[in-house]
Amino acid sequence: MASQILSCFLLIGFVCSTYAQGRGFVGLPDSTDDNLIAVDEATKETLRSALTTVFLPIVYIVVFAVGLPTNAMAIWVFLFRTKKKHPASIYMANLALSDLLFVIWTPLKIAYHLNGNNWIYGEGLCKVLVGFFYGNMYGSILFIACLSVQRYWVVVHPLSHQRKNNTVAIAVCLSVWAIICLSTTPLFLYDQTAMLKDPNITTCHDVNIIKDLRDPFKSVKIPYFYFTLMAGLCLLIPLVVIVLAYILLLKTLGNAIADGESGKNRRKAVVLIATVLVTFLVCFIPSNVMLVIHYSLLKDGMTNNGYGFYITTLCLSSLNSCLDPFIYYFVSEEFRAHVKNTLLCRSSRTVERMRVSFNSMKYSKKSKSYVSESGDTQSSTC
């Protein structure tokens, strides 16, 4: 279902992008005013097109409307409703936090596109928005990789020491956050905004300023090296790790997934890894591949005729922020139960009392209700 939804967004974006092709948003210093940037007609048309002023804000509105409450609830459940912490919940809580930190900034992105791609919040906030965008992208990839490895580890070593595993999970998460902070630093080293002469707008992370057409590489070398390196370190390597973990997990399970309760629990692990793997492949591979292609073309001074498709895939990657909570919900029975109890305003004490009460009763097929040992009949509904 998740992959079908993402495919629909990608298809719609591709159709829109066919009407927004042209040079990859390249700007040159204006001959009359060095503070202004001149762009070609194709760029002007794209900045005014339905792709950037209608489709992109719609996607980000969906991301905000769905991602904010679901990720906030996920963090609440992991922190306050899950009594027995385990590595999987630690990784998922950090993944939800990464998604939430991006989602809270999307209103600025929505306002930017609805305002005709005119950024009015200054260079500093633009850099912050870009930093959180890519920080969430690469952070999500790393946390998903950690979650996949952890699932494999649980199946192979089901009796491993819980406290030690939690300590390792916390250390790994802190390391991932350190990587995120360090990896987004280069995004603050060059200007992300550009004041255009025509149309009279200021773009944010859209127009690449080329100061010398004879040597375009000098103007884009930082983003070129950055996105190429990140595609290798934070996309390719985690992807290999996830695929290996998935293959080894399937090999380890063998025929066990069809037998008994143990097989049921292990089958859930397989479903989780398969689901996050599909989301990973659909959300992140297209955008990272297009990032490398885009800046490779820019450094050589070549025209990027697929720029509309590039920004569509980049926007598509943000959908991961509103899909992760549904992965937790549909795959994790424990998370699903905690969400249900939270929505019904049941306290942890009430839930525990209900559990003990039902465990002390026997189910009567005749009356289709739970009967206590004393003979009193109680309804199975709350």
N, C-alpha and C positions, 0 to 999 in steps of 0.2 A: 504493500500500500504506500509506504513512504517513498519508494523508488518511483512509483507511478505518478505521485503528486509532483515530485521533483522533475520528472521527465516532462510533465505538462508545462511547468513553469519554464523549463529550458526550451521547449518547442515554441511557446508563445514569445519568449525573448528572442529566439532565432528569427521568427517571422518579423518581429519589430526591427531587428538588427539589419535585415535585408534592405530596409528603407533608410538605414543610418550608416551606410558604409562610407569610407573615406579615409583620409590620412589620420593616423592615430593621435588626434588632439595635440598637434605640434604647434607651438607658438614661437614667434620671433620678436625680438625687441623692436618697437615701433621706431621708424626713422626720425619722427618729430618729437617723440617723448620716450625716453628710456624706461620710464616707470610703467608704460603701457605695453601690452603684448598684442601683436597682430596675428590673426589666425586666418586660414583659408576658408572658402565658401563651404566646403564639405563639413568642416568642423562647426561652422555656424549653424548649418542645417541640423547636425546631430544634436547640438546643444539646445535647439528649439524643438526637436522631434518628440513624438509621443513616447519613444523608448526611454528617454531620460527624464521627461517631465510627467509621465503618466505611469508607465509600467514599473519603473524602478521604485518610485514612492509607494506604489501599491504593494510591492513585495516587502518593502521595509515596514509598512504599516502592519502587514500580516505578521511579520517577525516580531514586532513590538507587542501587538495585541495578544499574541499567543505565547511568545517567549517570556514576557515579564511575569505574568501570574504563575505559569507552569514552572519556571525555574525557581521563582521565589518559594513556591510551595515545596518543590523538590528539596531545596536547601533546608527549609523548615522541618520537613520529615526526617532528613538525614541527621540534623542536629538535635532535634528535641523529641522526636517520636521513635527513633530507632535506638533502643536501649543497648543492644549488643552490637557494638561497632565491629566491622570486619573490613578487610582490605577493599573489597568491591564497593562497599558503601563510601569508603574514604575517597576512592578514585572518582566515583560518580558524583559525590558532593563537590569535589574540586572542579569537575567538568561542568556541573551546573553553575558554580560560581563564575567560572570563565565565561559561560554563555550570558549570565546575568550582567556581568561587567560590560559586555558589549551591548546588550539589548538596551540598557539605560541611556546609551548615547545615540540610539537610532532616531529619536525625535529630531535631533539636529540634522541628521541625514535626510529625513523626510522633508523637513522645512526647506532644506537646501534645494532639493529637486523640485518641490512644488513652487518654489520661488524662481523658477526658470534657471536652475543651476547657478544661482547667485549666492555666494557665501558672504554673510554679513557679520560673522562672529570673530573675525581676526585670524591671523596666522597661527597663533598659539593653540586655539581650540581646534583648528583644522588638523594640526599635528597630533593633538591628543586623540581626536576621532580616528585618524588613520592608524595611530599606534594601537588603540584598543581593537580596531577592526582586524589587523593582521596578528595582534597578540592573541585574540580569540581563535583565529583560524589555526595558527600553529600550536597553540595550547591545547585546543580540542583534539588535534591529531595526536599529540603526545599522550594525552590522558586516555584516549581511546586505545592507543597502543599498550599503555600500562594495564588497562582493564582487560584486554585480550590476553596478555601474558599472565595476568593474575588468574583468569579463568582456567587457563591451561595448567597452571601450578596447582590449583585446588583439586583438579581431577587427578593429576599425577601424584600429589602428596596430600591426600585428604586428612591425614592425621598430624599435619605440621602444626607447630606451636602457634596459637592464635595471637598471643601478645607480641611475639617476635615478628610475626607477619604484619601486624598493625604498625609496629615501629618502622619496619622497612617501607611500608606504604606511605607513611607520613614523611619519611626522609626523601622518598622518590618524588612526592608531590612538591615538597619544598624546593627540590632541585629543578623540577619543571617550571615552577614559578620564577626561579632565578634565571633560567634559560629564556623565559618569555620576556622578562625585564631587560636582559642584556640584548636579546635579538631585536627588540623594537627600537633600540637606541639609534641605529643608523637612519631611521625614518625622521628623526629630529635634526639631522645634520644638513638638510637641504630644504629649500622653500617648497611648500606644498600648494600654496595659493598662487594665482596668476590674475592680475588685473587686465582684462581685455579691453581693447579700444572699441571693437564692434563684434558682438553686442556688448553693451556697456554693463558688464557683470564681472564678478570676481569668482573664479572657479576654485574648487578645493580638490586636489589630487586627481584632476582631470586633464589639464593642459600641461604638457611637458615643454619647458622653455629651452629652446636650442639657441644658444648665443652665437654659434658659428656653424653654418651649414657645411662648411668645408671640413669641419672636425666635430661632428655631432656627438661622438663618443665621450668627449670631455664633459659634456653637459649632462649625460645620463649614466656616467660610469658608476656612481654610487648605487642608484636603484638597480642597474643591470647586475652588478656583482652581488648585491644584497639578495634579490629575488632568485637569482641562479643558485646561490649558496643555500638559501633557505629551502628551495625546491629539493635539493639533494639531502640536506641534513634533517629537515622537518617534514618532508613528504616521502622521499624515496626510501630512506632508512626505516622510518616507522612502518611504511607500507610493507616492506620486506619482513619486518618483525611480525606484523599482524598476520600476513599470509602464512609464515612459518608456524606461528602459534596455532593457527586454524588447522593447518595440515597435520601437525603433530598431535593436536587434540583429537582429530578424527581418527588418526592412526591408533592412539592410545585407547580410545573408547571401544573400537572394534564392534563387536556385536552386543556390547553391554547396554546400549541405549534402548534395547527392546525388552530388557529384563528388569522387573521389579521396581521398587522405589528408587534404588540407586540409579537405575537407568533413566527414570523420570527426571531426577535432579540433574543428571549429566546432559540429558537432552535439552533442558532449559539453558544450560551453559552454551550448547551448540547454537541454539536459536539466538541467544544474545550476541554471540560473536558474529554470526551470519548477518544479523540485522545491522549492527554497527558497521560491519564491513561494507554492506551495500550503501549505507548512508555516507560512509567515508569515501567510497569510490565515486559516488554521484556528486557529492558536494565539493570535494577538494581537488581531485585530479584535474578536471577541466579548467578550473580557475588558475591553478599553479602552472599548468602547461601553457595556458594562454599568457600568463604573466611573463614567462621566460621568452616565449615567441615575440610578444609585444616589444619588450626592451631589447631583444636581439635585433629586431628590425630597426628600432630607433637608433641604436648605436651605429648601424651601417647606413643611416640616412634613407632607409627604404620606406615605402608606403605600406601601412597596415590597413588593408582593405577589409579586414574582419574585426575592426575595433568595436563595432556594435555587439558582436558575439562575445568579444573579450569582456566588456563591462557587464554583459548579461551573466556570464559564468561567474564573474566576481560577485555579483549580487546574489546569485544562486547559492554560493557558499555560505551566506549568512543564514539560510534556512535551517542549517544544522542547529542553530541556537534554539529553534522552537520545536525541533523534532526529537532532540535527546530526551526530554522529560517523558515523551510518549513511549520511547524505547524502554525507559525504566518501568513505566506503568504496565505495559503489556507483557513484559518479560519477567519482571520480578514480582512474585506473588506477595512477598513481604511488603514491598513498596506499595503495591496496589491496596493491600489491607490498611496500611497506615494512611494513605490518601483518603480512602473511604471513611475511616474513623475521624480524620481531621475535618472533612467536609460535613460530617454529621455532628461535629462539635463534641465528640466523645473524648474525655480526658484519658490519660494513660491508666489511671487507677480504675476508671470505669471499664475500660477494655480488658484489664487484667481480671477484674471481678467477673465479667461476663465469661471469660475463658475458663476460669475455675468452676463457675456455676455449670456451664455446659459439659465440662469434663466429668462432673459428678452425677450427671443425669444419663439415663438410657433412652434411646429412641424407640418409640412404639409405632410399629408399622400399622397397627389397627387404627389408632387415633391420629397418626401422622403428626405427632408432637413429641416433645421431650418430657419424660416422666421421671420425677425424683424417686429415690429409693424409698421414701416414705409413702409414695403413692400419689402425691400431688402432681397434677398435670400443669406444664408451663408451655407457652407458645414458643416456637423456635425463632420468632421474629422479635426484633428489639423495639 
